[in-house]
Amino acid sequence: MEALISRLNNIIIEADTRQGKPPCMNSRFMNSIRDIVKHKL
């Protein structure tokens, strides 16, 4: 499950880099995904 989150994070960072946005803009979004995943476990 941690690997899945890591891959999601990398995909989002990659997409942001292509658009020229700093990856940190999505950190709040990633934290909410992590929270959702933790609650599912």
N, CA, C and O of each residue as an XYZ file, in Angstrom:
164
protein
N       0.830     -1.203      0.000
C       0.000      0.000      0.000
C       0.868      1.258      0.000
O       0.545      2.235     -0.677
N       1.941      1.240      0.737
C       2.862      2.378      0.775
C       3.487      2.611     -0.599
O       3.720      3.750     -1.002
N       3.756      1.510     -1.314
C       4.328      1.623     -2.661
C       3.340      2.290     -3.614
O       3.729      3.074     -4.480
N       2.063      1.971     -3.445
C       1.026      2.575     -4.282
C       0.960      4.082     -4.054
O       0.865      4.854     -5.008
N       1.010      4.494     -2.798
C       0.989      5.922     -2.457
C       2.220      6.608     -3.040
O       2.135      7.712     -3.580
N       3.355      5.943     -2.924
C       4.599      6.494     -3.452
C       4.512      6.700     -4.963
O       4.945      7.727     -5.485
N       3.946      5.708     -5.658
C       3.788      5.822     -7.110
C       2.842      6.954     -7.477
O       3.098      7.705     -8.418
N       1.749      7.074     -6.733
C       0.805      8.177     -6.957
C       1.505      9.521     -6.780
O       1.339     10.433     -7.590
N       2.276      9.627     -5.727
C       3.008     10.849     -5.429
C       3.955     11.197     -6.572
O       4.021     12.349     -7.002
N       4.693     10.191     -7.064
C       5.636     10.410     -8.158
C       4.931     10.851     -9.427
O       5.419     11.726    -10.142
N       3.779     10.246     -9.710
C       3.009     10.619    -10.903
C       2.565     12.077    -10.804
O       2.650     12.826    -11.777
N       2.094     12.471     -9.631
C       1.626     13.850     -9.435
C       2.786     14.833     -9.551
O       2.651     15.878    -10.188
N       3.923     14.507     -8.942
C       5.101     15.372     -9.022
C       5.554     15.498    -10.475
O       5.904     16.585    -10.935
N       5.544     14.370    -11.191
C       5.940     14.358    -12.596
C       5.030     15.262    -13.421
O       5.499     16.044    -14.248
N       3.726     15.149    -13.188
C       2.754     15.973    -13.913
C       2.962     17.451    -13.602
O       2.879     18.293    -14.496
N       3.231     17.766    -12.347
C       3.479     19.152    -11.946
C       4.745     19.690    -12.582
O       4.791     20.841    -13.016
N       5.775     18.854    -12.637
C       7.052     19.281    -13.202
C       6.876     19.624    -14.678
O       7.447     20.595    -15.173
N       6.088     18.823    -15.367
C       5.823     19.079    -16.784
C       5.089     20.397    -16.981
O       5.295     21.089    -17.978
N       4.234     20.741    -16.029
C       3.476     21.989    -16.120
C       4.250     23.171    -15.522
O       3.788     24.312    -15.555
N       5.417     22.878    -14.983
C       6.240     23.934    -14.411
C       5.792     24.403    -13.039
O       6.168     25.490    -12.600
N       4.993     23.592    -12.361
C       4.549     23.945    -11.011
C       5.424     23.234     -9.986
O       5.871     22.112    -10.227
N       5.674     23.874     -8.841
C       6.422     23.190     -7.781
C       5.599     22.034     -7.207
O       4.403     22.192     -6.965
N       6.225     20.876     -6.988
C       5.517     19.697     -6.480
C       4.819     19.926     -5.144
O       3.824     19.265     -4.844
N       5.330     20.854     -4.342
C       4.775     21.072     -3.002
C       3.326     21.544     -3.052
O       2.610     21.450     -2.054
N       2.888     22.048     -4.198
C       1.508     22.511     -4.323
C       0.511     21.380     -4.106
O      -0.639     21.618     -3.737
N       0.958     20.152     -4.337
C       0.059     19.013     -4.202
C       0.239     18.263     -2.887
O      -0.372     17.213     -2.689
N       1.067     18.786     -1.985
C       1.350     18.048     -0.752
C       0.094     17.874      0.101
O      -0.086     16.831      0.731
N      -0.765     18.873      0.125
C      -2.000     18.768      0.910
C      -2.901     17.693      0.324
O      -3.518     16.917      1.053
N      -2.969     17.658     -1.002
C      -3.746     16.636     -1.700
C      -3.209     15.245     -1.379
O      -3.984     14.330     -1.099
N      -1.894     15.082     -1.419
C      -1.284     13.780     -1.131
C      -1.525     13.379      0.321
O      -1.762     12.205      0.608
N      -1.466     14.334      1.229
C      -1.728     14.031      2.641
C      -3.147     13.529      2.833
O      -3.379     12.621      3.632
N      -4.097     14.104      2.115
C      -5.477     13.634      2.253
C      -5.622     12.224      1.694
O      -6.373     11.415      2.239
N      -4.908     11.922      0.608
C      -4.923     10.554      0.066
C      -4.338      9.589      1.097
O      -4.896      8.517      1.332
N      -3.220      9.968      1.708
C      -2.588      9.120      2.733
C      -3.553      8.863      3.885
O      -3.669      7.736      4.368
N      -4.240      9.906      4.318
C      -5.220      9.759      5.406
C      -6.321      8.785      5.021
O      -6.696      7.918      5.809
N      -6.841      8.931      3.796
C      -7.906      8.034      3.322
C      -7.412      6.592      3.328
O      -8.111      5.691      3.791
N      -6.204      6.379      2.810
C      -5.644      5.025      2.732
C      -5.456      4.442      4.132
O      -5.772      3.277      4.372
N      -4.943      5.253      5.051
C      -4.734      4.781      6.429
C      -6.045      4.367      7.075
O      -6.103      3.360      7.780
N      -7.095      5.138      6.840
C      -8.397      4.811      7.433
C      -8.980      3.542      6.825
O      -9.701      2.807      7.500
N      -8.675      3.280      5.557
C      -9.164      2.056      4.904
C      -8.475      0.822      5.491
O      -9.070     -0.253      5.567
N      -7.213      0.987      5.906
C      -6.486     -0.116      6.526
C      -6.927     -0.199      7.983
O      -6.451     -1.059      8.724
